[in-house]
Amino acid sequence: MLTLASKLKRDDGLKGSRTSATTSDSTRRVSVRDKLLVKEVAELEANLPCTCKVHFPDPNKLHCFQLTVIPDEGYYQGGKFQFETEVPDAYNMVPPKVKCLTRIWHPNITETGEICLSLLREHSIDGTGWAPTRTLKDVVWGLNSLFTGEDCDSRQADSPVFTLSFSLFKDLLNFDDPLNIEAAEHHLRDKEDFRNKVDDYIKRYAR
């Protein structure tokens, strides 16, 4: 992270001595994005949920990182779920692109990795979609919230973290507005068999 921050400072210092009339809009957008990310990544790393880890394969590319969610209770406890996040050039006017790399049996995540999370929607009529005021921290907490909700116990439901997550994201583990309809119907039909299939997927794909 410090590598990119140093590079941005160096680039700012060169502006006074080197002007370029041919600088494209896309290049300027990348510069804006990268400056935002230096600040947002520091905020993210200081406020990670205890069940999450982030990894930057290349510290010079803060726009590409991996998130690991390791739920500590609920249906998905014991699993290790990997997400790949790419922050586009037009950030923060548009949301990051996120894909789940771990095969999972989940009502809001397809088996091929597509994710239903309100804050990742560029256009949302209910006001819960993406806005330039949102940050990477919101994205990570939102993804983490997908593993909480339906199967939480009363202690979790009363906790400040759970309340914050619900009030900010309102997604949680959502069986009422599913992306994977088959998984949601499976849960409605037979909760115990749903749990067994989740456990099977964890043993096969999420260790």
Rosetta constraint file for C-alpha pairs under 8 A:
AtomPair CA 1 CA 5 HARMONIC 6.43 0.50
AtomPair CA 1 CA 38 HARMONIC 7.01 0.50
AtomPair CA 1 CA 59 HARMONIC 5.05 0.50
AtomPair CA 1 CA 60 HARMONIC 6.71 0.50
AtomPair CA 1 CA 62 HARMONIC 7.21 0.50
AtomPair CA 2 CA 6 HARMONIC 6.03 0.50
AtomPair CA 2 CA 59 HARMONIC 7.74 0.50
AtomPair CA 3 CA 7 HARMONIC 6.27 0.50
AtomPair CA 3 CA 59 HARMONIC 6.60 0.50
AtomPair CA 3 CA 60 HARMONIC 6.11 0.50
AtomPair CA 4 CA 8 HARMONIC 6.21 0.50
AtomPair CA 4 CA 38 HARMONIC 7.56 0.50
AtomPair CA 4 CA 59 HARMONIC 6.79 0.50
AtomPair CA 4 CA 60 HARMONIC 4.90 0.50
AtomPair CA 4 CA 61 HARMONIC 7.49 0.50
AtomPair CA 4 CA 62 HARMONIC 7.91 0.50
AtomPair CA 5 CA 9 HARMONIC 6.36 0.50
AtomPair CA 5 CA 35 HARMONIC 7.79 0.50
AtomPair CA 5 CA 38 HARMONIC 6.31 0.50
AtomPair CA 6 CA 10 HARMONIC 6.21 0.50
AtomPair CA 7 CA 11 HARMONIC 6.15 0.50
AtomPair CA 8 CA 12 HARMONIC 6.22 0.50
AtomPair CA 8 CA 35 HARMONIC 7.25 0.50
AtomPair CA 9 CA 13 HARMONIC 6.36 0.50
AtomPair CA 10 CA 14 HARMONIC 6.46 0.50
AtomPair CA 11 CA 15 HARMONIC 6.63 0.50
AtomPair CA 12 CA 16 HARMONIC 7.91 0.50
AtomPair CA 13 CA 17 HARMONIC 7.94 0.50
AtomPair CA 14 CA 18 HARMONIC 5.93 0.50
AtomPair CA 15 CA 19 HARMONIC 6.08 0.50
AtomPair CA 23 CA 27 HARMONIC 6.58 0.50
AtomPair CA 23 CA 28 HARMONIC 7.23 0.50
AtomPair CA 24 CA 28 HARMONIC 6.49 0.50
AtomPair CA 25 CA 29 HARMONIC 6.16 0.50
AtomPair CA 26 CA 30 HARMONIC 6.24 0.50
AtomPair CA 26 CA 89 HARMONIC 7.05 0.50
AtomPair CA 27 CA 31 HARMONIC 6.35 0.50
AtomPair CA 28 CA 32 HARMONIC 6.28 0.50
AtomPair CA 29 CA 33 HARMONIC 6.05 0.50
AtomPair CA 29 CA 89 HARMONIC 5.92 0.50
AtomPair CA 29 CA 90 HARMONIC 6.06 0.50
AtomPair CA 29 CA 91 HARMONIC 7.86 0.50
AtomPair CA 30 CA 34 HARMONIC 6.04 0.50
AtomPair CA 30 CA 89 HARMONIC 5.07 0.50
AtomPair CA 30 CA 90 HARMONIC 7.32 0.50
AtomPair CA 31 CA 35 HARMONIC 6.22 0.50
AtomPair CA 32 CA 36 HARMONIC 6.28 0.50
AtomPair CA 33 CA 37 HARMONIC 6.17 0.50
AtomPair CA 33 CA 89 HARMONIC 6.44 0.50
AtomPair CA 33 CA 90 HARMONIC 7.17 0.50
AtomPair CA 33 CA 91 HARMONIC 5.67 0.50
AtomPair CA 33 CA 92 HARMONIC 6.92 0.50
AtomPair CA 34 CA 38 HARMONIC 6.35 0.50
AtomPair CA 34 CA 62 HARMONIC 7.26 0.50
AtomPair CA 34 CA 63 HARMONIC 7.45 0.50
AtomPair CA 35 CA 39 HARMONIC 6.95 0.50
AtomPair CA 36 CA 40 HARMONIC 6.12 0.50
AtomPair CA 37 CA 41 HARMONIC 5.64 0.50
AtomPair CA 37 CA 62 HARMONIC 6.49 0.50
AtomPair CA 37 CA 63 HARMONIC 7.29 0.50
AtomPair CA 38 CA 42 HARMONIC 6.52 0.50
AtomPair CA 38 CA 62 HARMONIC 7.49 0.50
AtomPair CA 39 CA 43 HARMONIC 6.40 0.50
AtomPair CA 40 CA 44 HARMONIC 5.96 0.50
AtomPair CA 40 CA 135 HARMONIC 6.60 0.50
AtomPair CA 40 CA 136 HARMONIC 6.27 0.50
AtomPair CA 40 CA 137 HARMONIC 7.28 0.50
AtomPair CA 41 CA 45 HARMONIC 6.07 0.50
AtomPair CA 41 CA 62 HARMONIC 7.69 0.50
AtomPair CA 41 CA 136 HARMONIC 7.17 0.50
AtomPair CA 41 CA 137 HARMONIC 7.97 0.50
AtomPair CA 42 CA 46 HARMONIC 6.31 0.50
AtomPair CA 43 CA 47 HARMONIC 6.29 0.50
AtomPair CA 43 CA 137 HARMONIC 7.07 0.50
AtomPair CA 44 CA 48 HARMONIC 5.90 0.50
AtomPair CA 44 CA 136 HARMONIC 6.55 0.50
AtomPair CA 44 CA 137 HARMONIC 4.83 0.50
AtomPair CA 45 CA 54 HARMONIC 7.84 0.50
AtomPair CA 47 CA 137 HARMONIC 7.28 0.50
AtomPair CA 48 CA 52 HARMONIC 6.31 0.50
AtomPair CA 48 CA 53 HARMONIC 7.36 0.50
AtomPair CA 48 CA 137 HARMONIC 7.49 0.50
AtomPair CA 48 CA 140 HARMONIC 7.79 0.50
AtomPair CA 48 CA 141 HARMONIC 7.73 0.50
AtomPair CA 49 CA 141 HARMONIC 6.93 0.50
AtomPair CA 49 CA 144 HARMONIC 7.70 0.50
AtomPair CA 51 CA 69 HARMONIC 5.71 0.50
AtomPair CA 51 CA 70 HARMONIC 5.10 0.50
AtomPair CA 51 CA 71 HARMONIC 5.76 0.50
AtomPair CA 51 CA 72 HARMONIC 6.82 0.50
AtomPair CA 51 CA 144 HARMONIC 7.71 0.50
AtomPair CA 52 CA 67 HARMONIC 6.92 0.50
AtomPair CA 52 CA 68 HARMONIC 5.57 0.50
AtomPair CA 52 CA 69 HARMONIC 4.62 0.50
AtomPair CA 52 CA 70 HARMONIC 6.28 0.50
AtomPair CA 52 CA 144 HARMONIC 7.38 0.50
AtomPair CA 53 CA 67 HARMONIC 5.75 0.50
AtomPair CA 53 CA 68 HARMONIC 5.13 0.50
AtomPair CA 53 CA 69 HARMONIC 6.68 0.50
AtomPair CA 54 CA 65 HARMONIC 6.96 0.50
AtomPair CA 54 CA 66 HARMONIC 5.68 0.50
AtomPair CA 54 CA 67 HARMONIC 4.56 0.50
AtomPair CA 54 CA 68 HARMONIC 6.34 0.50
AtomPair CA 55 CA 65 HARMONIC 5.74 0.50
AtomPair CA 55 CA 66 HARMONIC 5.15 0.50
AtomPair CA 55 CA 67 HARMONIC 6.45 0.50
AtomPair CA 56 CA 61 HARMONIC 7.55 0.50
AtomPair CA 56 CA 62 HARMONIC 6.74 0.50
AtomPair CA 56 CA 64 HARMONIC 6.80 0.50
AtomPair CA 56 CA 65 HARMONIC 4.67 0.50
AtomPair CA 56 CA 66 HARMONIC 6.45 0.50
AtomPair CA 57 CA 64 HARMONIC 7.76 0.50
AtomPair CA 57 CA 65 HARMONIC 6.66 0.50
AtomPair CA 57 CA 66 HARMONIC 7.91 0.50
AtomPair CA 58 CA 62 HARMONIC 7.39 0.50
AtomPair CA 58 CA 64 HARMONIC 7.94 0.50
AtomPair CA 63 CA 85 HARMONIC 7.66 0.50
AtomPair CA 63 CA 86 HARMONIC 5.54 0.50
AtomPair CA 63 CA 87 HARMONIC 4.67 0.50
AtomPair CA 63 CA 88 HARMONIC 7.29 0.50
AtomPair CA 64 CA 84 HARMONIC 7.61 0.50
AtomPair CA 64 CA 85 HARMONIC 5.78 0.50
AtomPair CA 64 CA 86 HARMONIC 4.70 0.50
AtomPair CA 64 CA 87 HARMONIC 6.49 0.50
AtomPair CA 65 CA 84 HARMONIC 6.24 0.50
AtomPair CA 65 CA 85 HARMONIC 5.44 0.50
AtomPair CA 65 CA 86 HARMONIC 6.79 0.50
AtomPair CA 66 CA 82 HARMONIC 6.91 0.50
AtomPair CA 66 CA 83 HARMONIC 5.63 0.50
AtomPair CA 66 CA 84 HARMONIC 4.73 0.50
AtomPair CA 66 CA 85 HARMONIC 6.03 0.50
AtomPair CA 67 CA 82 HARMONIC 5.75 0.50
AtomPair CA 67 CA 83 HARMONIC 4.99 0.50
AtomPair CA 67 CA 84 HARMONIC 6.45 0.50
AtomPair CA 67 CA 85 HARMONIC 7.53 0.50
AtomPair CA 67 CA 140 HARMONIC 7.75 0.50
AtomPair CA 68 CA 80 HARMONIC 6.57 0.50
AtomPair CA 68 CA 81 HARMONIC 5.48 0.50
AtomPair CA 68 CA 82 HARMONIC 4.60 0.50
AtomPair CA 68 CA 83 HARMONIC 6.30 0.50
AtomPair CA 69 CA 80 HARMONIC 5.92 0.50
AtomPair CA 69 CA 81 HARMONIC 5.17 0.50
AtomPair CA 69 CA 82 HARMONIC 6.58 0.50
AtomPair CA 69 CA 144 HARMONIC 6.53 0.50
AtomPair CA 70 CA 77 HARMONIC 7.13 0.50
AtomPair CA 70 CA 78 HARMONIC 6.75 0.50
AtomPair CA 70 CA 79 HARMONIC 5.82 0.50
AtomPair CA 70 CA 80 HARMONIC 4.80 0.50
AtomPair CA 70 CA 81 HARMONIC 6.44 0.50
AtomPair CA 71 CA 76 HARMONIC 6.01 0.50
AtomPair CA 71 CA 77 HARMONIC 4.79 0.50
AtomPair CA 71 CA 78 HARMONIC 6.51 0.50
AtomPair CA 71 CA 79 HARMONIC 6.68 0.50
AtomPair CA 71 CA 80 HARMONIC 7.56 0.50
AtomPair CA 71 CA 147 HARMONIC 6.63 0.50
AtomPair CA 72 CA 76 HARMONIC 7.91 0.50
AtomPair CA 72 CA 77 HARMONIC 4.98 0.50
AtomPair CA 72 CA 78 HARMONIC 6.71 0.50
AtomPair CA 73 CA 77 HARMONIC 4.65 0.50
AtomPair CA 73 CA 78 HARMONIC 7.91 0.50
AtomPair CA 73 CA 152 HARMONIC 7.20 0.50
AtomPair CA 74 CA 147 HARMONIC 7.39 0.50
AtomPair CA 74 CA 148 HARMONIC 6.79 0.50
AtomPair CA 74 CA 151 HARMONIC 5.08 0.50
AtomPair CA 74 CA 152 HARMONIC 5.61 0.50
AtomPair CA 75 CA 147 HARMONIC 7.81 0.50
AtomPair CA 75 CA 151 HARMONIC 6.37 0.50
AtomPair CA 75 CA 195 HARMONIC 6.42 0.50
AtomPair CA 75 CA 198 HARMONIC 7.06 0.50
AtomPair CA 75 CA 199 HARMONIC 7.84 0.50
AtomPair CA 76 CA 147 HARMONIC 6.70 0.50
AtomPair CA 76 CA 198 HARMONIC 7.06 0.50
AtomPair CA 76 CA 199 HARMONIC 7.49 0.50
AtomPair CA 76 CA 202 HARMONIC 7.55 0.50
AtomPair CA 78 CA 202 HARMONIC 7.61 0.50
AtomPair CA 78 CA 207 HARMONIC 7.93 0.50
AtomPair CA 79 CA 202 HARMONIC 5.40 0.50
AtomPair CA 79 CA 203 HARMONIC 7.84 0.50
AtomPair CA 79 CA 206 HARMONIC 5.10 0.50
AtomPair CA 79 CA 207 HARMONIC 5.95 0.50
AtomPair CA 80 CA 202 HARMONIC 7.80 0.50
AtomPair CA 80 CA 206 HARMONIC 4.93 0.50
AtomPair CA 80 CA 207 HARMONIC 5.73 0.50
AtomPair CA 81 CA 100 HARMONIC 7.47 0.50
AtomPair CA 81 CA 101 HARMONIC 7.45 0.50
AtomPair CA 81 CA 102 HARMONIC 5.52 0.50
AtomPair CA 81 CA 206 HARMONIC 6.01 0.50
AtomPair CA 82 CA 100 HARMONIC 6.01 0.50
AtomPair CA 82 CA 101 HARMONIC 5.35 0.50
AtomPair CA 82 CA 102 HARMONIC 5.56 0.50
AtomPair CA 83 CA 98 HARMONIC 6.69 0.50
AtomPair CA 83 CA 99 HARMONIC 5.59 0.50
AtomPair CA 83 CA 100 HARMONIC 4.39 0.50
AtomPair CA 83 CA 101 HARMONIC 5.48 0.50
AtomPair CA 83 CA 102 HARMONIC 7.45 0.50
AtomPair CA 84 CA 98 HARMONIC 5.62 0.50
AtomPair CA 84 CA 99 HARMONIC 5.30 0.50
AtomPair CA 84 CA 100 HARMONIC 6.37 0.50
AtomPair CA 84 CA 101 HARMONIC 6.73 0.50
AtomPair CA 85 CA 96 HARMONIC 6.60 0.50
AtomPair CA 85 CA 97 HARMONIC 5.69 0.50
AtomPair CA 85 CA 98 HARMONIC 4.52 0.50
AtomPair CA 85 CA 99 HARMONIC 6.69 0.50
AtomPair CA 86 CA 96 HARMONIC 5.74 0.50
AtomPair CA 86 CA 97 HARMONIC 5.19 0.50
AtomPair CA 86 CA 98 HARMONIC 6.49 0.50
AtomPair CA 87 CA 91 HARMONIC 6.48 0.50
AtomPair CA 87 CA 95 HARMONIC 7.32 0.50
AtomPair CA 87 CA 96 HARMONIC 4.47 0.50
AtomPair CA 87 CA 97 HARMONIC 6.27 0.50
AtomPair CA 88 CA 94 HARMONIC 7.55 0.50
AtomPair CA 88 CA 95 HARMONIC 7.73 0.50
AtomPair CA 88 CA 96 HARMONIC 6.26 0.50
AtomPair CA 88 CA 97 HARMONIC 7.42 0.50
AtomPair CA 90 CA 94 HARMONIC 6.02 0.50
AtomPair CA 91 CA 95 HARMONIC 6.46 0.50
AtomPair CA 91 CA 96 HARMONIC 7.25 0.50
AtomPair CA 92 CA 131 HARMONIC 7.81 0.50
AtomPair CA 92 CA 132 HARMONIC 5.15 0.50
AtomPair CA 92 CA 134 HARMONIC 7.96 0.50
AtomPair CA 92 CA 135 HARMONIC 7.97 0.50
AtomPair CA 93 CA 131 HARMONIC 7.05 0.50
AtomPair CA 93 CA 132 HARMONIC 5.37 0.50
AtomPair CA 94 CA 122 HARMONIC 6.23 0.50
AtomPair CA 94 CA 130 HARMONIC 7.08 0.50
AtomPair CA 94 CA 131 HARMONIC 7.60 0.50
AtomPair CA 94 CA 132 HARMONIC 7.41 0.50
AtomPair CA 95 CA 119 HARMONIC 7.89 0.50
AtomPair CA 95 CA 120 HARMONIC 5.68 0.50
AtomPair CA 95 CA 121 HARMONIC 7.25 0.50
AtomPair CA 95 CA 122 HARMONIC 6.38 0.50
AtomPair CA 95 CA 130 HARMONIC 5.98 0.50
AtomPair CA 95 CA 131 HARMONIC 7.82 0.50
AtomPair CA 96 CA 120 HARMONIC 7.02 0.50
AtomPair CA 97 CA 120 HARMONIC 7.63 0.50
AtomPair CA 98 CA 114 HARMONIC 7.96 0.50
AtomPair CA 98 CA 115 HARMONIC 7.46 0.50
AtomPair CA 99 CA 113 HARMONIC 5.25 0.50
AtomPair CA 99 CA 114 HARMONIC 5.80 0.50
AtomPair CA 99 CA 115 HARMONIC 6.67 0.50
AtomPair CA 100 CA 109 HARMONIC 7.61 0.50
AtomPair CA 100 CA 112 HARMONIC 7.73 0.50
AtomPair CA 100 CA 113 HARMONIC 4.32 0.50
AtomPair CA 100 CA 114 HARMONIC 6.65 0.50
AtomPair CA 100 CA 115 HARMONIC 7.16 0.50
AtomPair CA 101 CA 112 HARMONIC 7.96 0.50
AtomPair CA 101 CA 113 HARMONIC 6.02 0.50
AtomPair CA 102 CA 113 HARMONIC 7.29 0.50
AtomPair CA 102 CA 205 HARMONIC 6.42 0.50
AtomPair CA 102 CA 206 HARMONIC 6.37 0.50
AtomPair CA 103 CA 111 HARMONIC 5.36 0.50
AtomPair CA 103 CA 112 HARMONIC 6.91 0.50
AtomPair CA 103 CA 113 HARMONIC 7.06 0.50
AtomPair CA 103 CA 201 HARMONIC 7.18 0.50
AtomPair CA 103 CA 205 HARMONIC 6.02 0.50
AtomPair CA 103 CA 206 HARMONIC 7.43 0.50
AtomPair CA 104 CA 109 HARMONIC 7.27 0.50
AtomPair CA 104 CA 110 HARMONIC 7.39 0.50
AtomPair CA 104 CA 111 HARMONIC 5.80 0.50
AtomPair CA 104 CA 198 HARMONIC 7.20 0.50
AtomPair CA 104 CA 201 HARMONIC 6.07 0.50
AtomPair CA 104 CA 202 HARMONIC 7.29 0.50
AtomPair CA 104 CA 205 HARMONIC 7.60 0.50
AtomPair CA 104 CA 206 HARMONIC 7.91 0.50
AtomPair CA 105 CA 109 HARMONIC 7.48 0.50
AtomPair CA 105 CA 110 HARMONIC 7.47 0.50
AtomPair CA 105 CA 111 HARMONIC 6.73 0.50
AtomPair CA 105 CA 183 HARMONIC 6.43 0.50
AtomPair CA 105 CA 197 HARMONIC 7.18 0.50
AtomPair CA 105 CA 198 HARMONIC 5.53 0.50
AtomPair CA 105 CA 201 HARMONIC 6.75 0.50
AtomPair CA 106 CA 110 HARMONIC 6.92 0.50
AtomPair CA 106 CA 180 HARMONIC 6.78 0.50
AtomPair CA 106 CA 183 HARMONIC 5.97 0.50
AtomPair CA 106 CA 184 HARMONIC 7.57 0.50
AtomPair CA 106 CA 198 HARMONIC 7.77 0.50
AtomPair CA 107 CA 173 HARMONIC 7.48 0.50
AtomPair CA 107 CA 174 HARMONIC 6.67 0.50
AtomPair CA 107 CA 175 HARMONIC 5.94 0.50
AtomPair CA 107 CA 178 HARMONIC 5.04 0.50
AtomPair CA 107 CA 179 HARMONIC 5.93 0.50
AtomPair CA 107 CA 180 HARMONIC 4.69 0.50
AtomPair CA 107 CA 181 HARMONIC 6.41 0.50
AtomPair CA 107 CA 182 HARMONIC 7.65 0.50
AtomPair CA 107 CA 183 HARMONIC 5.11 0.50
AtomPair CA 107 CA 184 HARMONIC 4.98 0.50
AtomPair CA 108 CA 115 HARMONIC 6.05 0.50
AtomPair CA 108 CA 116 HARMONIC 5.13 0.50
AtomPair CA 108 CA 117 HARMONIC 7.57 0.50
AtomPair CA 108 CA 146 HARMONIC 7.47 0.50
AtomPair CA 108 CA 173 HARMONIC 7.25 0.50
AtomPair CA 108 CA 174 HARMONIC 6.66 0.50
AtomPair CA 108 CA 175 HARMONIC 7.75 0.50
AtomPair CA 108 CA 177 HARMONIC 7.99 0.50
AtomPair CA 108 CA 178 HARMONIC 5.23 0.50
AtomPair CA 108 CA 179 HARMONIC 4.89 0.50
AtomPair CA 108 CA 180 HARMONIC 5.85 0.50
AtomPair CA 109 CA 113 HARMONIC 6.14 0.50
AtomPair CA 109 CA 114 HARMONIC 5.65 0.50
AtomPair CA 109 CA 115 HARMONIC 4.63 0.50
AtomPair CA 109 CA 116 HARMONIC 6.27 0.50
AtomPair CA 109 CA 179 HARMONIC 6.36 0.50
AtomPair CA 109 CA 180 HARMONIC 6.23 0.50
AtomPair CA 110 CA 114 HARMONIC 5.31 0.50
AtomPair CA 110 CA 115 HARMONIC 6.70 0.50
AtomPair CA 110 CA 179 HARMONIC 6.71 0.50
AtomPair CA 110 CA 180 HARMONIC 5.36 0.50
AtomPair CA 115 CA 179 HARMONIC 7.49 0.50
AtomPair CA 116 CA 120 HARMONIC 7.91 0.50
AtomPair CA 116 CA 178 HARMONIC 7.58 0.50
AtomPair CA 116 CA 179 HARMONIC 6.03 0.50
AtomPair CA 117 CA 121 HARMONIC 7.14 0.50
AtomPair CA 117 CA 142 HARMONIC 7.25 0.50
AtomPair CA 117 CA 143 HARMONIC 7.44 0.50
AtomPair CA 117 CA 171 HARMONIC 6.58 0.50
AtomPair CA 118 CA 124 HARMONIC 7.68 0.50
AtomPair CA 118 CA 128 HARMONIC 5.89 0.50
AtomPair CA 118 CA 129 HARMONIC 5.12 0.50
AtomPair CA 118 CA 130 HARMONIC 7.60 0.50
AtomPair CA 118 CA 169 HARMONIC 7.27 0.50
AtomPair CA 118 CA 171 HARMONIC 6.97 0.50
AtomPair CA 119 CA 128 HARMONIC 5.85 0.50
AtomPair CA 119 CA 129 HARMONIC 4.12 0.50
AtomPair CA 119 CA 130 HARMONIC 4.71 0.50
AtomPair CA 119 CA 131 HARMONIC 7.98 0.50
AtomPair CA 119 CA 139 HARMONIC 7.27 0.50
AtomPair CA 119 CA 142 HARMONIC 7.55 0.50
AtomPair CA 119 CA 169 HARMONIC 7.25 0.50
AtomPair CA 120 CA 129 HARMONIC 6.21 0.50
AtomPair CA 120 CA 130 HARMONIC 5.65 0.50
AtomPair CA 120 CA 139 HARMONIC 7.60 0.50
AtomPair CA 121 CA 129 HARMONIC 4.95 0.50
AtomPair CA 121 CA 130 HARMONIC 5.63 0.50
AtomPair CA 122 CA 129 HARMONIC 6.12 0.50
AtomPair CA 122 CA 130 HARMONIC 5.24 0.50
AtomPair CA 122 CA 131 HARMONIC 7.80 0.50
AtomPair CA 123 CA 129 HARMONIC 6.14 0.50
AtomPair CA 123 CA 130 HARMONIC 7.03 0.50
AtomPair CA 124 CA 128 HARMONIC 6.43 0.50
AtomPair CA 124 CA 129 HARMONIC 4.87 0.50
AtomPair CA 124 CA 130 HARMONIC 7.63 0.50
AtomPair CA 125 CA 129 HARMONIC 7.90 0.50
AtomPair CA 128 CA 169 HARMONIC 7.38 0.50
AtomPair CA 130 CA 134 HARMONIC 6.86 0.50
AtomPair CA 134 CA 138 HARMONIC 6.21 0.50
AtomPair CA 134 CA 139 HARMONIC 7.98 0.50
AtomPair CA 135 CA 139 HARMONIC 6.68 0.50
AtomPair CA 136 CA 140 HARMONIC 6.28 0.50
AtomPair CA 137 CA 141 HARMONIC 6.17 0.50
AtomPair CA 138 CA 142 HARMONIC 5.90 0.50
AtomPair CA 139 CA 143 HARMONIC 6.22 0.50
AtomPair CA 140 CA 144 HARMONIC 6.16 0.50
AtomPair CA 141 CA 145 HARMONIC 6.13 0.50
AtomPair CA 141 CA 165 HARMONIC 7.09 0.50
AtomPair CA 142 CA 146 HARMONIC 6.82 0.50
AtomPair CA 142 CA 165 HARMONIC 7.34 0.50
AtomPair CA 142 CA 169 HARMONIC 6.01 0.50
AtomPair CA 142 CA 171 HARMONIC 7.69 0.50
AtomPair CA 143 CA 147 HARMONIC 7.73 0.50
AtomPair CA 144 CA 148 HARMONIC 7.47 0.50
AtomPair CA 145 CA 149 HARMONIC 7.69 0.50
AtomPair CA 145 CA 165 HARMONIC 6.29 0.50
AtomPair CA 145 CA 166 HARMONIC 7.68 0.50
AtomPair CA 145 CA 169 HARMONIC 7.54 0.50
AtomPair CA 145 CA 171 HARMONIC 6.90 0.50
AtomPair CA 145 CA 172 HARMONIC 4.75 0.50
AtomPair CA 145 CA 173 HARMONIC 7.14 0.50
AtomPair CA 146 CA 171 HARMONIC 6.54 0.50
AtomPair CA 146 CA 172 HARMONIC 4.46 0.50
AtomPair CA 146 CA 173 HARMONIC 4.83 0.50
AtomPair CA 146 CA 174 HARMONIC 7.62 0.50
AtomPair CA 147 CA 172 HARMONIC 6.53 0.50
AtomPair CA 147 CA 173 HARMONIC 5.76 0.50
AtomPair CA 148 CA 152 HARMONIC 6.31 0.50
AtomPair CA 148 CA 172 HARMONIC 5.35 0.50
AtomPair CA 148 CA 173 HARMONIC 5.52 0.50
AtomPair CA 149 CA 157 HARMONIC 7.82 0.50
AtomPair CA 149 CA 172 HARMONIC 5.19 0.50
AtomPair CA 149 CA 173 HARMONIC 5.05 0.50
AtomPair CA 149 CA 174 HARMONIC 7.58 0.50
AtomPair CA 150 CA 172 HARMONIC 7.78 0.50
AtomPair CA 150 CA 173 HARMONIC 5.81 0.50
AtomPair CA 150 CA 174 HARMONIC 7.34 0.50
AtomPair CA 152 CA 156 HARMONIC 5.96 0.50
AtomPair CA 152 CA 157 HARMONIC 6.49 0.50
AtomPair CA 153 CA 157 HARMONIC 6.36 0.50
AtomPair CA 154 CA 158 HARMONIC 6.23 0.50
AtomPair CA 155 CA 159 HARMONIC 6.33 0.50
AtomPair CA 156 CA 162 HARMONIC 6.32 0.50
AtomPair CA 157 CA 162 HARMONIC 5.82 0.50
AtomPair CA 157 CA 163 HARMONIC 7.02 0.50
AtomPair CA 158 CA 162 HARMONIC 6.97 0.50
AtomPair CA 158 CA 163 HARMONIC 6.99 0.50
AtomPair CA 159 CA 163 HARMONIC 6.32 0.50
AtomPair CA 160 CA 164 HARMONIC 6.03 0.50
AtomPair CA 161 CA 165 HARMONIC 6.07 0.50
AtomPair CA 162 CA 166 HARMONIC 6.11 0.50
AtomPair CA 163 CA 167 HARMONIC 6.09 0.50
AtomPair CA 164 CA 168 HARMONIC 6.08 0.50
AtomPair CA 165 CA 169 HARMONIC 5.95 0.50
AtomPair CA 165 CA 170 HARMONIC 7.37 0.50
AtomPair CA 165 CA 172 HARMONIC 7.91 0.50
AtomPair CA 166 CA 170 HARMONIC 4.76 0.50
AtomPair CA 166 CA 171 HARMONIC 7.13 0.50
AtomPair CA 166 CA 172 HARMONIC 6.79 0.50
AtomPair CA 174 CA 178 HARMONIC 6.43 0.50
AtomPair CA 175 CA 184 HARMONIC 5.25 0.50
AtomPair CA 175 CA 187 HARMONIC 7.95 0.50
AtomPair CA 176 CA 184 HARMONIC 7.71 0.50
AtomPair CA 178 CA 184 HARMONIC 6.34 0.50
AtomPair CA 180 CA 184 HARMONIC 6.54 0.50
AtomPair CA 181 CA 185 HARMONIC 6.09 0.50
AtomPair CA 182 CA 186 HARMONIC 6.03 0.50
AtomPair CA 183 CA 187 HARMONIC 6.33 0.50
AtomPair CA 183 CA 194 HARMONIC 7.68 0.50
AtomPair CA 184 CA 188 HARMONIC 6.33 0.50
AtomPair CA 185 CA 189 HARMONIC 6.02 0.50
AtomPair CA 186 CA 190 HARMONIC 6.00 0.50
AtomPair CA 186 CA 191 HARMONIC 7.26 0.50
AtomPair CA 186 CA 193 HARMONIC 7.82 0.50
AtomPair CA 186 CA 194 HARMONIC 5.95 0.50
AtomPair CA 187 CA 191 HARMONIC 4.70 0.50
AtomPair CA 187 CA 192 HARMONIC 7.97 0.50
AtomPair CA 187 CA 193 HARMONIC 7.74 0.50
AtomPair CA 187 CA 194 HARMONIC 5.24 0.50
AtomPair CA 190 CA 194 HARMONIC 6.14 0.50
AtomPair CA 191 CA 195 HARMONIC 6.18 0.50
AtomPair CA 192 CA 196 HARMONIC 6.30 0.50
AtomPair CA 193 CA 197 HARMONIC 6.25 0.50
AtomPair CA 194 CA 198 HARMONIC 6.25 0.50
AtomPair CA 195 CA 199 HARMONIC 6.15 0.50
AtomPair CA 196 CA 200 HARMONIC 6.15 0.50
AtomPair CA 197 CA 201 HARMONIC 6.22 0.50
AtomPair CA 198 CA 202 HARMONIC 6.22 0.50
AtomPair CA 199 CA 203 HARMONIC 6.25 0.50
AtomPair CA 200 CA 204 HARMONIC 6.22 0.50
AtomPair CA 201 CA 205 HARMONIC 5.65 0.50
AtomPair CA 201 CA 206 HARMONIC 6.95 0.50
AtomPair CA 202 CA 206 HARMONIC 4.50 0.50
AtomPair CA 202 CA 207 HARMONIC 6.50 0.50
AtomPair CA 203 CA 207 HARMONIC 6.22 0.50
